[in-house]
Amino acid sequence: IVERKLKELGCKLKSPIITLSFIALPVIPKLKLTDLGLVDVENFRVVAPVVKKED
């Protein structure tokens, strides 16, 4: 039901739920969302979600 609704809303991903699950999987390198926030898992540190504010 969820994937069908996502497609109705315009989602073009083949498996959106699986894609979402990889965003939070902290063992795969790069930036991940965890209970601690946004984490750089290659350098083992929590990072700010905003790098630079544009004027």
N, CA, C and O atoms as a CHARMM CRD file, in Angstrom:
* protein
*
  220
    1    1 ILE  N      0.83200  -1.19100   0.00000 PROA 1      0.00000
    2    1 ILE  CA     0.00000   0.00000   0.00000 PROA 1      0.00000
    3    1 ILE  C      0.87800   1.25700   0.00000 PROA 1      0.00000
    4    1 ILE  O      0.60200   2.20200  -0.73900 PROA 1      0.00000
    5    2 VAL  N      1.92100   1.27300   0.81400 PROA 2      0.00000
    6    2 VAL  CA     2.78200   2.45600   0.91800 PROA 2      0.00000
    7    2 VAL  C      3.47800   2.73400  -0.41200 PROA 2      0.00000
    8    2 VAL  O      3.49700   3.87600  -0.87200 PROA 2      0.00000
    9    3 GLU  N      4.04600   1.70800  -1.02800 PROA 3      0.00000
   10    3 GLU  CA     4.75000   1.92400  -2.29800 PROA 3      0.00000
   11    3 GLU  C      3.78500   2.39300  -3.38400 PROA 3      0.00000
   12    3 GLU  O      4.14700   3.22400  -4.21700 PROA 3      0.00000
   13    4 ARG  N      2.57100   1.87200  -3.38000 PROA 4      0.00000
   14    4 ARG  CA     1.57600   2.30000  -4.36600 PROA 4      0.00000
   15    4 ARG  C      1.24800   3.78400  -4.17200 PROA 4      0.00000
   16    4 ARG  O      1.15500   4.53400  -5.14400 PROA 4      0.00000
   17    5 LYS  N      1.07500   4.19800  -2.92800 PROA 5      0.00000
   18    5 LYS  CA     0.77300   5.60100  -2.63900 PROA 5      0.00000
   19    5 LYS  C      1.94600   6.51000  -3.02100 PROA 5      0.00000
   20    5 LYS  O      1.74400   7.60800  -3.53900 PROA 5      0.00000
   21    6 LEU  N      3.16900   6.04500  -2.76300 PROA 6      0.00000
   22    6 LEU  CA     4.34200   6.83100  -3.14400 PROA 6      0.00000
   23    6 LEU  C      4.39300   7.03200  -4.65400 PROA 6      0.00000
   24    6 LEU  O      4.71700   8.12200  -5.12400 PROA 6      0.00000
   25    7 LYS  N      4.07900   5.99700  -5.40900 PROA 7      0.00000
   26    7 LYS  CA     4.06400   6.11700  -6.87200 PROA 7      0.00000
   27    7 LYS  C      2.96800   7.08300  -7.32500 PROA 7      0.00000
   28    7 LYS  O      3.16200   7.85400  -8.26400 PROA 7      0.00000
   29    8 GLU  N      1.80400   7.03700  -6.64500 PROA 8      0.00000
   30    8 GLU  CA     0.72300   7.97400  -6.96100 PROA 8      0.00000
   31    8 GLU  C      1.15000   9.41800  -6.70200 PROA 8      0.00000
   32    8 GLU  O      0.69200  10.33400  -7.38600 PROA 8      0.00000
   33    9 LEU  N      2.02200   9.62200  -5.72100 PROA 9      0.00000
   34    9 LEU  CA     2.52100  10.96000  -5.39200 PROA 9      0.00000
   35    9 LEU  C      3.66500  11.40800  -6.30100 PROA 9      0.00000
   36    9 LEU  O      4.14700  12.53500  -6.18600 PROA 9      0.00000
   37   10 GLY  N      4.10300  10.51600  -7.21100 PROA 10     0.00000
   38   10 GLY  CA     5.13300  10.89200  -8.17500 PROA 10     0.00000
   39   10 GLY  C      6.50400  10.29200  -7.94300 PROA 10     0.00000
   40   10 GLY  O      7.44800  10.63100  -8.65800 PROA 10     0.00000
   41   11 CYS  N      6.64100   9.41000  -6.96400 PROA 11     0.00000
   42   11 CYS  CA     7.93600   8.77700  -6.70500 PROA 11     0.00000
   43   11 CYS  C      8.31400   7.88500  -7.88600 PROA 11     0.00000
   44   11 CYS  O      7.51400   7.05800  -8.32300 PROA 11     0.00000
   45   12 LYS  N      9.52700   8.05300  -8.39800 PROA 12     0.00000
   46   12 LYS  CA     9.97700   7.27400  -9.55000 PROA 12     0.00000
   47   12 LYS  C     10.96100   6.16600  -9.17400 PROA 12     0.00000
   48   12 LYS  O     11.44400   5.44500 -10.04700 PROA 12     0.00000
   49   13 LEU  N     11.25800   6.02700  -7.88400 PROA 13     0.00000
   50   13 LEU  CA    12.18200   4.98200  -7.44200 PROA 13     0.00000
   51   13 LEU  C     11.52600   3.61300  -7.57500 PROA 13     0.00000
   52   13 LEU  O     10.32700   3.46400  -7.34200 PROA 13     0.00000
   53   14 LYS  N     12.31800   2.62100  -7.95100 PROA 14     0.00000
   54   14 LYS  CA    11.79000   1.27000  -8.10900 PROA 14     0.00000
   55   14 LYS  C     11.40100   0.65900  -6.76200 PROA 14     0.00000
   56   14 LYS  O     10.36600   0.00000  -6.66200 PROA 14     0.00000
   57   15 SER  N     12.20700   0.86700  -5.74200 PROA 15     0.00000
   58   15 SER  CA    11.94900   0.33600  -4.39900 PROA 15     0.00000
   59   15 SER  C     12.19600   1.43600  -3.36400 PROA 15     0.00000
   60   15 SER  O     13.24300   1.44400  -2.71700 PROA 15     0.00000
   61   16 PRO  N     11.25800   2.35500  -3.20100 PROA 16     0.00000
   62   16 PRO  CA    11.50200   3.49900  -2.32200 PROA 16     0.00000
   63   16 PRO  C     11.71500   3.12800  -0.85600 PROA 16     0.00000
   64   16 PRO  O     12.48300   3.80000  -0.16800 PROA 16     0.00000
   65   17 ILE  N     11.06800   2.09500  -0.36700 PROA 17     0.00000
   66   17 ILE  CA    11.22800   1.70200   1.03200 PROA 17     0.00000
   67   17 ILE  C     12.64200   1.17100   1.27100 PROA 17     0.00000
   68   17 ILE  O     13.25300   1.48700   2.29200 PROA 17     0.00000
   69   18 ILE  N     13.15800   0.38300   0.35900 PROA 18     0.00000
   70   18 ILE  CA    14.52600  -0.13800   0.49600 PROA 18     0.00000
   71   18 ILE  C     15.52800   1.01100   0.40000 PROA 18     0.00000
   72   18 ILE  O     16.51400   1.03600   1.13500 PROA 18     0.00000
   73   19 THR  N     15.28200   1.95600  -0.49600 PROA 19     0.00000
   74   19 THR  CA    16.15300   3.12200  -0.61300 PROA 19     0.00000
   75   19 THR  C     16.19000   3.89400   0.69900 PROA 19     0.00000
   76   19 THR  O     17.26200   4.30200   1.14500 PROA 19     0.00000
   77   20 LEU  N     15.04300   4.09800   1.31900 PROA 20     0.00000
   78   20 LEU  CA    14.98700   4.78500   2.61000 PROA 20     0.00000
   79   20 LEU  C     15.74500   4.03200   3.68800 PROA 20     0.00000
   80   20 LEU  O     16.38600   4.64600   4.54100 PROA 20     0.00000
   81   21 SER  N     15.67800   2.71300   3.65800 PROA 21     0.00000
   82   21 SER  CA    16.36200   1.93100   4.69500 PROA 21     0.00000
   83   21 SER  C     17.87800   2.10200   4.61400 PROA 21     0.00000
   84   21 SER  O     18.55600   2.04500   5.64000 PROA 21     0.00000
   85   22 PHE  N     18.41800   2.30800   3.42300 PROA 22     0.00000
   86   22 PHE  CA    19.86300   2.50000   3.28100 PROA 22     0.00000
   87   22 PHE  C     20.31800   3.87000   3.77300 PROA 22     0.00000
   88   22 PHE  O     21.48200   4.03000   4.13700 PROA 22     0.00000
   89   23 ILE  N     19.42800   4.86000   3.79200 PROA 23     0.00000
   90   23 ILE  CA    19.78400   6.18800   4.29700 PROA 23     0.00000
   91   23 ILE  C     20.20200   6.11700   5.75700 PROA 23     0.00000
   92   23 ILE  O     21.09100   6.84700   6.19500 PROA 23     0.00000
   93   24 ALA  N     19.55400   5.23400   6.50500 PROA 24     0.00000
   94   24 ALA  CA    19.82700   5.14300   7.94200 PROA 24     0.00000
   95   24 ALA  C     20.82300   4.04800   8.30800 PROA 24     0.00000
   96   24 ALA  O     21.16500   3.91900   9.48400 PROA 24     0.00000
   97   25 LEU  N     21.29200   3.27200   7.37200 PROA 25     0.00000
   98   25 LEU  CA    22.20200   2.16600   7.67100 PROA 25     0.00000
   99   25 LEU  C     23.61600   2.70300   7.88100 PROA 25     0.00000
  100   25 LEU  O     24.30800   3.00600   6.90900 PROA 25     0.00000
  101   26 PRO  N     24.05600   2.82700   9.14200 PROA 26     0.00000
  102   26 PRO  CA    25.33000   3.50000   9.41800 PROA 26     0.00000
  103   26 PRO  C     26.59000   2.71000   9.07900 PROA 26     0.00000
  104   26 PRO  O     27.69000   3.24100   9.23000 PROA 26     0.00000
  105   27 VAL  N     26.47400   1.48400   8.63400 PROA 27     0.00000
  106   27 VAL  CA    27.67900   0.71600   8.29700 PROA 27     0.00000
  107   27 VAL  C     28.11800   0.93800   6.85400 PROA 27     0.00000
  108   27 VAL  O     29.20700   0.51400   6.46900 PROA 27     0.00000
  109   28 ILE  N     27.28800   1.59200   6.05900 PROA 28     0.00000
  110   28 ILE  CA    27.65200   1.90900   4.68400 PROA 28     0.00000
  111   28 ILE  C     28.21400   3.33200   4.67400 PROA 28     0.00000
  112   28 ILE  O     27.55100   4.25100   5.15700 PROA 28     0.00000
  113   29 PRO  N     29.42100   3.53400   4.13500 PROA 29     0.00000
  114   29 PRO  CA    30.10000   4.83700   4.21900 PROA 29     0.00000
  115   29 PRO  C     29.32400   6.00700   3.62900 PROA 29     0.00000
  116   29 PRO  O     28.41700   5.84000   2.81400 PROA 29     0.00000
  117   30 LYS  N     29.70400   7.15400   4.05700 PROA 30     0.00000
  118   30 LYS  CA    29.22600   8.49300   3.69500 PROA 30     0.00000
  119   30 LYS  C     28.35100   9.02900   4.81500 PROA 30     0.00000
  120   30 LYS  O     28.51000   8.63300   5.97000 PROA 30     0.00000
  121   31 LEU  N     27.43700   9.91600   4.48900 PROA 31     0.00000
  122   31 LEU  CA    26.57000  10.52000   5.49800 PROA 31     0.00000
  123   31 LEU  C     25.32700   9.66800   5.70600 PROA 31     0.00000
  124   31 LEU  O     24.70300   9.21400   4.74700 PROA 31     0.00000
  125   32 LYS  N     24.97500   9.45600   6.96900 PROA 32     0.00000
  126   32 LYS  CA    23.79800   8.65000   7.30500 PROA 32     0.00000
  127   32 LYS  C     22.98100   9.33600   8.38100 PROA 32     0.00000
  128   32 LYS  O     23.52200  10.06300   9.21500 PROA 32     0.00000
  129   33 LEU  N     21.67300   9.10300   8.36000 PROA 33     0.00000
  130   33 LEU  CA    20.79600   9.59400   9.41700 PROA 33     0.00000
  131   33 LEU  C     20.70200   8.53100  10.49300 PROA 33     0.00000
  132   33 LEU  O     20.35500   7.38500  10.20900 PROA 33     0.00000
  133   34 THR  N     21.00500   8.90000  11.72000 PROA 34     0.00000
  134   34 THR  CA    20.91400   7.96900  12.84200 PROA 34     0.00000
  135   34 THR  C     20.16600   8.64900  13.98100 PROA 34     0.00000
  136   34 THR  O     19.72100   9.78900  13.84800 PROA 34     0.00000
  137   35 ASP  N     20.03200   7.94400  15.10000 PROA 35     0.00000
  138   35 ASP  CA    19.40100   8.53400  16.27600 PROA 35     0.00000
  139   35 ASP  C     20.23500   9.68600  16.84300 PROA 35     0.00000
  140   35 ASP  O     19.72900  10.48100  17.63500 PROA 35     0.00000
  141   36 LEU  N     21.48600   9.78000  16.45100 PROA 36     0.00000
  142   36 LEU  CA    22.35600  10.87800  16.88500 PROA 36     0.00000
  143   36 LEU  C     22.24300  12.10100  15.97700 PROA 36     0.00000
  144   36 LEU  O     22.69600  13.18600  16.34200 PROA 36     0.00000
  145   37 GLY  N     21.65100  11.93600  14.81400 PROA 37     0.00000
  146   37 GLY  CA    21.55500  13.00000  13.82200 PROA 37     0.00000
  147   37 GLY  C     22.26200  12.57800  12.55100 PROA 37     0.00000
  148   37 GLY  O     22.36600  11.38700  12.25800 PROA 37     0.00000
  149   38 LEU  N     22.74800  13.54900  11.79800 PROA 38     0.00000
  150   38 LEU  CA    23.47800  13.28300  10.56300 PROA 38     0.00000
  151   38 LEU  C     24.91000  12.91500  10.92100 PROA 38     0.00000
  152   38 LEU  O     25.60900  13.69500  11.56800 PROA 38     0.00000
  153   39 VAL  N     25.35200  11.73300  10.50400 PROA 39     0.00000
  154   39 VAL  CA    26.66000  11.21800  10.91600 PROA 39     0.00000
  155   39 VAL  C     27.53400  10.94600   9.70200 PROA 39     0.00000
  156   39 VAL  O     27.10900  10.30100   8.74400 PROA 39     0.00000
  157   40 ASP  N     28.77000  11.45300   9.75800 PROA 40     0.00000
  158   40 ASP  CA    29.80100  11.12700   8.77600 PROA 40     0.00000
  159   40 ASP  C     30.43300   9.83300   9.27700 PROA 40     0.00000
  160   40 ASP  O     31.27800   9.85800  10.17200 PROA 40     0.00000
  161   41 VAL  N     30.02400   8.70000   8.69800 PROA 41     0.00000
  162   41 VAL  CA    30.48000   7.40900   9.22900 PROA 41     0.00000
  163   41 VAL  C     31.91700   7.09000   8.84000 PROA 41     0.00000
  164   41 VAL  O     32.53600   6.21900   9.45100 PROA 41     0.00000
  165   42 GLU  N     32.46300   7.77600   7.83400 PROA 42     0.00000
  166   42 GLU  CA    33.86700   7.55400   7.48300 PROA 42     0.00000
  167   42 GLU  C     34.79800   8.18500   8.51400 PROA 42     0.00000
  168   42 GLU  O     35.88800   7.67200   8.76800 PROA 42     0.00000
  169   43 ASN  N     34.36300   9.31100   9.11400 PROA 43     0.00000
  170   43 ASN  CA    35.19000  10.02400  10.09200 PROA 43     0.00000
  171   43 ASN  C     34.64400   9.90900  11.51100 PROA 43     0.00000
  172   43 ASN  O     35.18600  10.51200  12.43800 PROA 43     0.00000
  173   44 PHE  N     33.57600   9.14100  11.68200 PROA 44     0.00000
  174   44 PHE  CA    32.98500   8.88000  12.99900 PROA 44     0.00000
  175   44 PHE  C     32.64700  10.16200  13.75600 PROA 44     0.00000
  176   44 PHE  O     33.06200  10.34400  14.90000 PROA 44     0.00000
  177   45 ARG  N     31.87800  11.06500  13.09800 PROA 45     0.00000
  178   45 ARG  CA    31.49200  12.29300  13.78300 PROA 45     0.00000
  179   45 ARG  C     30.11600  12.75700  13.31100 PROA 45     0.00000
  180   45 ARG  O     29.72500  12.54500  12.16300 PROA 45     0.00000
  181   46 VAL  N     29.40300  13.39100  14.22300 PROA 46     0.00000
  182   46 VAL  CA    28.11400  13.99400  13.89800 PROA 46     0.00000
  183   46 VAL  C     28.39600  15.31100  13.18300 PROA 46     0.00000
  184   46 VAL  O     29.25900  16.07700  13.61200 PROA 46     0.00000
  185   47 VAL  N     27.67900  15.57600  12.10200 PROA 47     0.00000
  186   47 VAL  CA    27.90000  16.79800  11.32700 PROA 47     0.00000
  187   47 VAL  C     26.64100  17.66100  11.31900 PROA 47     0.00000
  188   47 VAL  O     25.52800  17.16400  11.49300 PROA 47     0.00000
  189   48 ALA  N     26.83800  18.94700  11.11600 PROA 48     0.00000
  190   48 ALA  CA    25.71600  19.88000  11.02400 PROA 48     0.00000
  191   48 ALA  C     24.97100  19.64300   9.71100 PROA 48     0.00000
  192   48 ALA  O     25.60700  19.46300   8.67200 PROA 48     0.00000
  193   49 PRO  N     23.64500  19.64000   9.73700 PROA 49     0.00000
  194   49 PRO  CA    22.89400  19.41000   8.50100 PROA 49     0.00000
  195   49 PRO  C     22.96300  20.57800   7.52400 PROA 49     0.00000
  196   49 PRO  O     22.67700  20.40400   6.33900 PROA 49     0.00000
  197   50 VAL  N     23.33900  21.77600   8.00100 PROA 50     0.00000
  198   50 VAL  CA    23.47000  22.94900   7.13700 PROA 50     0.00000
  199   50 VAL  C     24.93900  23.34700   7.09900 PROA 50     0.00000
  200   50 VAL  O     25.53300  23.65300   8.13300 PROA 50     0.00000
  201   51 VAL  N     25.51800  23.34100   5.91600 PROA 51     0.00000
  202   51 VAL  CA    26.92900  23.68000   5.76700 PROA 51     0.00000
  203   51 VAL  C     27.10900  25.19100   5.69500 PROA 51     0.00000
  204   51 VAL  O     27.97100  25.74700   6.37600 PROA 51     0.00000
  205   52 LYS  N     26.29900  25.86100   4.87300 PROA 52     0.00000
  206   52 LYS  CA    26.44100  27.30200   4.69400 PROA 52     0.00000
  207   52 LYS  C     25.07600  27.88700   4.35400 PROA 52     0.00000
  208   52 LYS  O     24.35600  27.36100   3.50600 PROA 52     0.00000
  209   53 LYS  N     24.73900  28.95700   5.01300 PROA 53     0.00000
  210   53 LYS  CA    23.49100  29.64600   4.72300 PROA 53     0.00000
  211   53 LYS  C     23.73400  30.64900   3.61200 PROA 53     0.00000
  212   53 LYS  O     24.64800  31.46900   3.69100 PROA 53     0.00000
  213   54 GLU  N     22.90600  30.58000   2.57000 PROA 54     0.00000
  214   54 GLU  CA    23.02900  31.53200   1.47000 PROA 54     0.00000
  215   54 GLU  C     22.23400  32.78600   1.78500 PROA 54     0.00000
  216   54 GLU  O     21.15900  32.71400   2.38000 PROA 54     0.00000
  217   55 ASP  N     22.76400  33.93800   1.38500 PROA 55     0.00000
  218   55 ASP  CA    22.06300  35.21600   1.61800 PROA 55     0.00000
  219   55 ASP  C     21.03700  35.47100   0.55300 PROA 55     0.00000
  220   55 ASP  O     20.35400  36.49400   0.58600 PROA 55     0.00000
